[in-house]
C-alpha cells in the first residue's frame, strides 16, 4: 500500500464533513479485513478515505456491503491499452527473432476484399505492427467484384503454403460473399483470428488453440491490473461471435459468474449494476451511463464509434462512468491496440508450433 506521505490529495471543503463521518465506522473496520487494513494504516478519516482511494483492494471494498457507508471521491484508474500493447509487442519481437534464428520469421497473410475505408485502416495498422515486430506480413488486396469461389481459391493456396503461419481475412466482406464459408475454409491451425468453428469449440471446452484477439486482449488487460476475476460477477453487453461469446467463455474459465446480454435483454441496467467486471461490446456510442455501473466496477469498453463531430467514442459514456468505476479503458487507446498485439501473439504461437519452439 502506498505510503500516505506520498499521496497528494486534498478534498474540497464541501466533502470534508462527509469524510469525517468515516470515524463513526471504525467498528465496521473490525468486521471487514479490507477496512481493518485501511484503519490500521491511516491515522485519520481523511487519510482513510485517501488510502481506500489508492489501495489495491478498492475493487473488493467497493463491491462489499460497506460501500455505501464510507464516502469516497472516486476517479477510475485508467487501464492503458497503448502502454500494455507496447510491452507485448516488444516481447513479440524477441520471440520473432528466435523464430528467425531457427529457420524463418513468422508469416502472416492478410486478405482485403474491396475498399472499405475502415478496413483499409485496420489492415494498414496490422501490417505495420507485424513489420515492427519482425513478422513477415503479406497483404493480398482484391476488388469488391471478387467472387466467393475466387476468394476460397486464394485461401486454399495459403493453407498449403508452409511459410504462412497465420491467415486473416478482413471483415466485413462484400455482401455477395458468405463470410461463414470463408472463415471455415481457413485451416484451423492458421486461423489466428480464432473464428473457425474448430477453434470456437476448443475455446468452449477450455483447450483453445487460438483465442479471438479482442477478448484475448481484454483478458490480458484484466491480468495487468490483478483484477479479482475468480468469483466475480462479470456482465458482457453484446453477444457476437467475435467478442461477446468468446469473452464469456474466457471469463468463465477464470472462475467468473458470467451474464451475457444481447439486444433482446430486458432491463439491461439491472444486470450491469451487478457487474464487478463490465464489458461493453454493443456498437452503440456512449450507451453505458454512470447510473448503469456498480461503484468500483472494472469497465472494459470494446466499442469504437465515430460521433457526428468526428470524434471517436466507445460504447461507454467515459466522462460520467469514470467517476463511478474503479478502473476503465479509454477509447481510443484501450482495447484497440491490444487486439492487434494479440494478433501478433497468435501468429507467433502458430509459428512456434511449426518450428517446434517451446515458449514455456
C-alpha positions as CSV (number, residue, x, y, z in Angstrom):
1,X,0.0,0.0,0.0
2,X,1.3,3.4,-1.0
3,X,2.5,5.5,2.0
4,X,0.2,8.3,2.9
5,X,3.1,10.7,2.9
6,X,3.4,10.1,-0.9
7,X,-0.2,10.9,-1.6
8,X,-1.2,14.4,-2.7
9,X,-5.0,14.7,-2.4
10,X,-7.0,17.4,-0.9
11,X,-10.8,17.0,-1.0
12,X,-13.0,20.1,-1.4
13,X,-14.4,21.7,1.7
14,X,-17.9,20.5,0.8
15,X,-16.7,16.9,1.1
16,X,-14.8,17.2,4.3
17,X,-17.8,16.8,6.6
18,X,-18.7,13.6,4.9
19,X,-15.2,12.3,5.2
20,X,-15.3,13.0,9.0
21,X,-18.3,10.7,9.2
22,X,-16.0,7.8,8.4
23,X,-14.8,8.0,12.0
24,X,-18.2,6.5,13.0
25,X,-17.4,3.3,11.2
26,X,-14.3,2.1,13.0
27,X,-16.3,-0.8,14.3
28,X,-17.1,-1.8,10.7
29,X,-13.4,-2.0,10.0
30,X,-13.1,-4.6,12.7
31,X,-15.6,-6.8,10.8
32,X,-14.1,-6.4,7.3
33,X,-10.4,-7.3,6.7
34,X,-10.1,-4.8,3.9
35,X,-11.4,-1.9,6.1
36,X,-9.3,-3.2,9.0
37,X,-6.2,-2.9,6.9
38,X,-7.1,0.7,5.9
39,X,-7.9,1.6,9.6
40,X,-4.5,0.2,10.7
41,X,-2.6,2.2,8.1
42,X,-4.3,5.5,8.1
43,X,-4.2,8.0,11.0
44,X,-7.5,9.9,10.3
45,X,-10.8,9.7,8.4
46,X,-9.3,11.9,5.8
47,X,-6.3,9.6,5.5
48,X,-8.5,6.5,5.4
49,X,-10.5,8.0,2.5
50,X,-7.3,8.6,0.6
51,X,-6.0,5.2,1.4
52,X,-9.2,3.5,0.2
53,X,-9.0,5.5,-3.0
54,X,-5.4,4.4,-3.6
55,X,-5.3,0.9,-2.2
56,X,-5.2,-2.2,-4.4
57,X,-8.2,-3.7,-2.7
58,X,-10.5,-0.9,-3.7
59,X,-12.5,-3.0,-6.1
60,X,-13.2,-5.6,-3.4
61,X,-14.1,-2.9,-0.9
62,X,-16.5,-1.1,-3.2
63,X,-18.3,-4.3,-4.0
64,X,-18.8,-5.1,-0.3
65,X,-21.8,-4.3,1.8
66,X,-19.9,-1.4,3.3
67,X,-19.6,0.6,0.0
68,X,-22.4,3.0,0.9
69,X,-21.1,3.6,4.4
70,X,-17.8,5.3,3.6
71,X,-18.0,8.4,1.5
72,X,-15.2,8.5,-1.2
73,X,-14.2,10.7,-4.0
74,X,-13.9,8.3,-7.0
75,X,-11.8,8.7,-10.1
76,X,-11.4,5.4,-12.0
77,X,-7.9,4.1,-12.7
78,X,-7.1,4.2,-16.4
79,X,-6.2,0.9,-18.0
80,X,-3.7,2.0,-20.6
81,X,-4.0,-0.4,-23.6
82,X,-1.4,1.5,-25.6
83,X,1.3,1.0,-22.9
84,X,0.4,-2.6,-22.4
85,X,0.3,-3.3,-26.1
86,X,3.7,-1.7,-26.5
87,X,5.2,-4.1,-23.9
88,X,3.6,-7.1,-25.6
89,X,4.9,-6.0,-29.0
90,X,8.4,-5.8,-27.6
91,X,8.1,-9.4,-26.3
92,X,6.7,-10.4,-29.7
93,X,9.7,-9.0,-31.5
94,X,12.0,-11.0,-29.2
95,X,10.1,-14.2,-30.0
96,X,10.0,-13.5,-33.7
97,X,13.8,-13.1,-33.6
98,X,14.1,-16.6,-32.1
99,X,11.9,-18.0,-34.9
100,X,14.0,-16.3,-37.5
101,X,17.2,-17.8,-35.9
102,X,15.6,-21.3,-36.1
103,X,14.9,-21.1,-39.8
104,X,12.5,-18.4,-40.8
105,X,10.5,-15.5,-39.4
106,X,6.8,-15.9,-38.6
107,X,4.5,-15.2,-41.5
108,X,1.0,-13.6,-41.6
109,X,-1.0,-13.1,-44.7
110,X,-3.9,-10.6,-44.7
111,X,-6.6,-10.7,-47.4
112,X,-8.6,-7.5,-48.0
113,X,-11.5,-7.5,-50.4
114,X,-13.0,-4.2,-51.5
115,X,-12.2,-0.7,-50.5
116,X,-13.9,-0.2,-47.1
117,X,-12.0,2.8,-45.6
118,X,-12.2,1.5,-42.0
119,X,-10.9,-1.9,-43.1
120,X,-8.1,-0.3,-45.0
121,X,-7.0,1.5,-41.8
122,X,-7.2,-1.7,-39.7
123,X,-5.2,-3.7,-42.3
124,X,-2.6,-1.0,-42.5
125,X,-2.2,-1.0,-38.7
126,X,-1.9,-4.8,-38.6
127,X,0.7,-4.9,-41.4
128,X,2.8,-2.1,-39.7
129,X,2.6,-3.9,-36.3
130,X,3.9,-7.1,-38.0
131,X,6.8,-5.3,-39.6
132,X,7.8,-3.6,-36.4
133,X,7.8,-7.0,-34.6
134,X,9.8,-8.8,-37.2
135,X,6.9,-10.8,-38.5
136,X,6.8,-11.2,-42.3
137,X,3.4,-9.8,-43.5
138,X,1.9,-10.1,-46.9
139,X,-1.2,-8.1,-48.0
140,X,-3.4,-9.5,-50.7
141,X,-5.8,-6.9,-52.0
142,X,-8.7,-7.8,-54.3
143,X,-11.5,-5.7,-55.7
144,X,-15.1,-5.9,-54.4
145,X,-16.1,-7.8,-57.6
146,X,-14.0,-10.8,-56.4
147,X,-16.3,-13.9,-56.4
148,X,-16.6,-16.2,-53.4
149,X,-15.0,-19.1,-55.3
150,X,-12.0,-16.9,-56.2
151,X,-11.5,-16.0,-52.6
152,X,-11.8,-19.6,-51.5
153,X,-9.2,-20.5,-54.0
154,X,-6.8,-17.9,-52.6
155,X,-7.4,-19.2,-49.1
156,X,-6.7,-22.8,-50.3
157,X,-3.4,-21.7,-51.6
158,X,-2.4,-20.1,-48.4
159,X,-3.4,-23.1,-46.4
160,X,-0.9,-25.1,-48.4
161,X,1.9,-22.6,-48.1
162,X,4.4,-23.7,-45.4
163,X,5.8,-20.2,-44.9
164,X,2.3,-18.9,-43.9
165,X,1.6,-19.3,-40.2
166,X,-1.5,-17.1,-40.0
167,X,-4.3,-16.2,-42.4
168,X,-6.6,-13.3,-41.7
169,X,-9.5,-12.3,-43.9
170,X,-10.5,-8.8,-43.0
171,X,-14.2,-8.4,-42.2
172,X,-16.7,-7.3,-43.3
173,X,-16.7,-8.9,-46.7
174,X,-18.8,-7.7,-49.7
175,X,-22.5,-8.8,-49.3
176,X,-22.2,-11.4,-52.1
177,X,-19.6,-13.4,-50.2
178,X,-20.6,-15.7,-47.3
179,X,-18.2,-14.8,-44.5
180,X,-19.0,-18.0,-42.7
181,X,-18.0,-20.1,-45.6
182,X,-14.8,-18.1,-45.9
183,X,-13.8,-18.4,-42.3
184,X,-14.5,-22.2,-42.3
185,X,-12.2,-22.5,-45.4
186,X,-9.2,-21.2,-43.4
187,X,-7.1,-24.1,-41.9
188,X,-7.9,-24.2,-38.2
189,X,-4.2,-24.2,-37.3
190,X,-3.7,-21.0,-39.3
191,X,-6.9,-19.2,-38.1
192,X,-5.1,-16.6,-36.0
193,X,-8.4,-14.6,-35.6
194,X,-9.7,-17.6,-33.7
195,X,-13.1,-17.6,-35.6
196,X,-13.0,-21.1,-37.1
197,X,-15.7,-23.4,-35.7
198,X,-12.9,-25.8,-34.5
199,X,-11.2,-23.0,-32.6
200,X,-14.6,-21.8,-31.2
201,X,-15.4,-25.3,-30.0
202,X,-11.9,-25.8,-28.5
203,X,-12.3,-22.5,-26.6
204,X,-15.6,-23.7,-25.1
205,X,-14.1,-26.9,-23.9
206,X,-11.2,-25.0,-22.2
207,X,-8.5,-26.1,-24.6
208,X,-8.1,-23.3,-27.1
209,X,-5.6,-23.4,-30.0
210,X,-6.2,-19.7,-30.8
211,X,-8.2,-17.2,-28.7
212,X,-10.0,-14.5,-30.6
213,X,-7.8,-11.4,-30.4
214,X,-10.1,-8.8,-28.9
215,X,-11.3,-10.9,-25.9
216,X,-7.8,-12.3,-25.5
217,X,-6.5,-8.7,-25.2
218,X,-9.2,-7.9,-22.7
219,X,-8.1,-10.8,-20.5
220,X,-4.5,-9.5,-20.7
221,X,-5.7,-6.1,-19.6
222,X,-7.5,-7.6,-16.6
223,X,-4.4,-9.6,-15.8
224,X,-2.3,-6.5,-15.9
225,X,-4.2,-4.8,-13.1
226,X,-4.6,-8.0,-11.0
227,X,-8.3,-8.0,-11.4
228,X,-10.0,-10.4,-9.0
229,X,-11.9,-12.5,-11.6
230,X,-12.4,-15.6,-9.5
231,X,-16.0,-15.4,-8.1
232,X,-16.6,-12.0,-9.6
233,X,-19.9,-11.1,-11.4
234,X,-19.0,-10.4,-15.0
235,X,-21.6,-8.9,-17.3
236,X,-21.0,-8.7,-21.1
237,X,-23.1,-6.4,-23.2
238,X,-23.1,-7.8,-26.7
239,X,-23.2,-11.5,-27.8
240,X,-21.3,-11.5,-31.0
241,X,-19.2,-14.4,-32.2
242,X,-16.2,-12.1,-32.4
243,X,-16.3,-10.6,-28.9
244,X,-19.2,-11.4,-26.6
245,X,-19.4,-15.2,-26.8
246,X,-15.7,-15.9,-26.6
247,X,-15.3,-13.3,-23.9
248,X,-17.9,-15.1,-21.8
249,X,-16.0,-18.4,-22.2
250,X,-12.7,-16.9,-21.2
251,X,-14.1,-15.2,-18.1
252,X,-16.0,-18.4,-17.2
253,X,-12.7,-20.3,-17.5
254,X,-11.2,-18.0,-14.9
255,X,-13.9,-18.5,-12.4
256,X,-16.2,-15.6,-13.0
257,X,-20.0,-15.9,-12.9
258,X,-21.0,-14.6,-16.3
259,X,-24.1,-12.9,-17.7
260,X,-24.2,-12.5,-21.4
261,X,-26.6,-9.7,-22.5
262,X,-27.9,-9.1,-26.0
263,X,-30.2,-6.8,-27.9
264,X,-33.3,-8.7,-26.5
265,X,-32.2,-8.4,-22.9
266,X,-34.8,-6.7,-20.7
267,X,-33.9,-4.1,-18.1
268,X,-30.2,-4.1,-19.1
269,X,-29.3,-1.8,-16.3
270,X,-30.4,-4.3,-13.7
271,X,-27.7,-6.7,-15.0
272,X,-25.0,-4.1,-15.4
273,X,-25.4,-2.7,-11.9
274,X,-24.5,-6.1,-10.5
275,X,-21.3,-6.3,-12.5
276,X,-17.9,-6.4,-10.8
277,X,-16.5,-6.6,-14.4
278,X,-18.5,-4.9,-17.1
279,X,-17.6,-5.5,-20.8
280,X,-19.4,-3.2,-23.3
281,X,-19.3,-4.5,-26.9
282,X,-22.6,-3.2,-28.2
283,X,-21.7,-0.9,-31.1
284,X,-23.8,2.0,-29.8
285,X,-21.9,5.1,-28.8
286,X,-21.9,6.0,-25.1
287,X,-24.8,3.7,-24.3
288,X,-23.5,2.7,-20.9
289,X,-24.1,5.6,-18.5
290,X,-22.9,6.1,-14.9
291,X,-26.2,5.1,-13.3
292,X,-25.8,1.7,-15.0
293,X,-22.5,0.9,-13.4
294,X,-21.8,-0.5,-9.9
295,X,-19.4,1.7,-7.9
296,X,-15.9,0.4,-8.1
297,X,-16.6,-1.9,-11.1
298,X,-13.9,-2.6,-13.7
299,X,-15.3,-1.3,-17.0
300,X,-13.9,-2.5,-20.4
301,X,-15.1,-0.6,-23.4
302,X,-14.7,-2.6,-26.6
303,X,-16.8,-0.3,-28.8
304,X,-15.4,2.3,-31.2
305,X,-17.8,4.6,-32.8
306,X,-17.4,7.9,-34.7
307,X,-19.7,10.7,-33.5
308,X,-21.3,13.4,-35.7
309,X,-18.5,15.7,-34.5
310,X,-15.9,13.3,-36.0
311,X,-14.6,12.3,-32.6
312,X,-14.2,8.7,-31.6
313,X,-16.2,7.3,-28.7
314,X,-16.7,4.0,-27.1
315,X,-19.9,2.2,-26.0
316,X,-19.4,3.7,-22.5
317,X,-20.0,7.3,-21.6
318,X,-16.4,7.7,-20.4
319,X,-16.6,11.1,-18.6
320,X,-19.5,10.1,-16.4
321,X,-18.6,6.4,-15.8
322,X,-15.0,7.2,-14.8
323,X,-16.5,8.9,-11.7
324,X,-18.2,5.7,-10.6
325,X,-15.9,2.9,-11.9
326,X,-12.8,1.6,-10.1
327,X,-11.0,1.1,-13.4
328,X,-11.8,1.9,-17.0
329,X,-10.4,1.6,-20.5
330,X,-10.3,4.7,-22.7
331,X,-11.4,5.0,-26.4
332,X,-9.2,5.3,-28.3
333,X,-6.1,3.8,-26.6
334,X,-7.7,1.0,-24.7
335,X,-8.8,-2.3,-26.2
336,X,-8.0,-1.5,-29.9
337,X,-4.2,-1.6,-29.6
338,X,-4.5,-4.8,-27.6
339,X,-6.4,-6.5,-30.4
340,X,-3.5,-6.0,-32.8
341,X,-1.0,-7.0,-30.1
342,X,-2.7,-10.3,-29.5
343,X,-2.9,-11.0,-33.3
344,X,0.9,-10.9,-33.2
345,X,0.9,-13.3,-30.3
346,X,-1.4,-15.8,-32.1
347,X,0.8,-15.6,-35.2
348,X,3.9,-16.2,-33.1
349,X,2.3,-19.2,-31.3
350,X,1.4,-20.7,-34.7
351,X,5.0,-20.3,-36.0
352,X,6.5,-21.7,-32.8
353,X,4.4,-24.8,-33.1
354,X,5.6,-25.3,-36.7
355,X,9.2,-24.7,-35.8
356,X,9.0,-26.8,-32.7
357,X,10.0,-23.9,-30.4
358,X,8.9,-24.0,-26.8
359,X,7.8,-20.8,-25.2
360,X,7.4,-22.1,-21.7
